[in-house]
């Protein structure tokens, strides 16, 4: 493990001289290197990785001491050539094995981490050596390139980092990611995975002395990171502005009770209406609706136990301990769910042996579990269908023409044309709408918190503070209008 000097000179036959060069005695000729004992390879052979080049023998000794010092910390010396990508794969395999044994992270979290590794960390930083090459500059370059994905046209000559990221998005799982925008929350998630991996490299594996990702992440523009986006109510003024400009005023928008009722009236004939009904009235998350098992639902006792969720293609526990809850629902909801079960049994008879008993409350016609993403897409299509009916009527189409030329029912046309405009919301925003209506109905904040499965009523109050204020203003206006007065301005 003693440092040695070598150069790249060659003799008259072209053979590399290395340590045998006669000019190595000269001060500025050659570089300093060293070798150290590393763990044996998979084939059992001895490994002696080389470090260098260094300008001076002192620098070489210092670096060699760091490598050997790592061996003293945990009983082995790490190969300095291990790349960040190789380390990520080893760490992820360990975490997957831990999850399969019943410990560690949820499968859904591991799947998200896998996507982050494949789409961003390995394409952007995976080729860099974990020791010596991966630093704050490279990490900042990754985040800059991620933000440039949203505006590639502005980048005349994309950086090599950006090209690698775009290539990964174009090839991973087809077109799913090719047009997917990058948000600040997405970059934050990438940073969380990166930071955790490097923390493990410092504290668990003890490969690094310090974490180069610490203090690197800042939200766009260098400002302090924002908190949770608060829901905004789709007031008449906001709906009018959206109709005129197409702009949505906030990231999290909530329907009013009238708008939600119009959607439910419109979707009453849809096969998944019971799922929309349950989500709108009782604020269940998408994964909780899709993952609901039949034994956890009693229409006679009017209760359902929310204890598991399906955030992707696998079943998992609910989001947190507070999310595990019992919801007591009304008789109308019970009747809707009874009618759904009757329809499900009829579909089972129709499909015969091809029907699959998945045990879920909400399924496809063949009994297979619903795919969460598919449910969200179907919800969005219903809202668009509602808007398309209204636009065609505004263009002069008669109801008969709308029904005859498009795949809509007379019931849908009637509901869309007699209801208010339906601005866009996400499926998850039905949950926010449920909270809004419960608060508007005067339900205690603590009860609302328990129905939604929040950690505390303080959290519920914080999230829905803006909505609650708007509801209060609306109530004040209605009270003032209710009392008859003369000469009212």
Buried (B, 14 or more C-beta within 10 A) or exposed (E): EEBBBBBEBEEEEEEEBBEEBEEBEEEEEBBBBBBBBBEEEEEEEEBEBEBBBBEEBEBBBEBBEBBBEBBEEEEBBBBBBBBBBBBBBEBBEBBBEEBEEEEBBBBBBBBBBBBBBBBBBBBBBBBBBBBEEBEEEBBBBBBEBBBBBEEEEEEEEBEEBBEBBBEBBEEBEEEEBEEEEBBBEBBEBBBBBBBBBBBBBBEEBBBBEEBBBEEBBBEEEEEEEEEEEBBBBBBEEBBEBBEEEEEBBBEBBBBBBEBBBBBBBBBBEBBBBBBBBBBBBBBBBBBBBBBBBBEBBEBEEBBBBBBBBBBBEEBBBBBEEBBBBEBEBEEEBBEBBEEBBEEBEEBBEEBEEEBBEBBBBBBBEEBEBBBBEEBBEBBBEBBEBBBBBBEBBEEEBEBEEBBEEBEBEEEBBBBBBEBBBBBBBBBBBBBBBBBBBBBBEEEEBBEBBBBBBBEEBEBBBEBBEBBBEBBEEBEEEEEEEEEEEEEEE
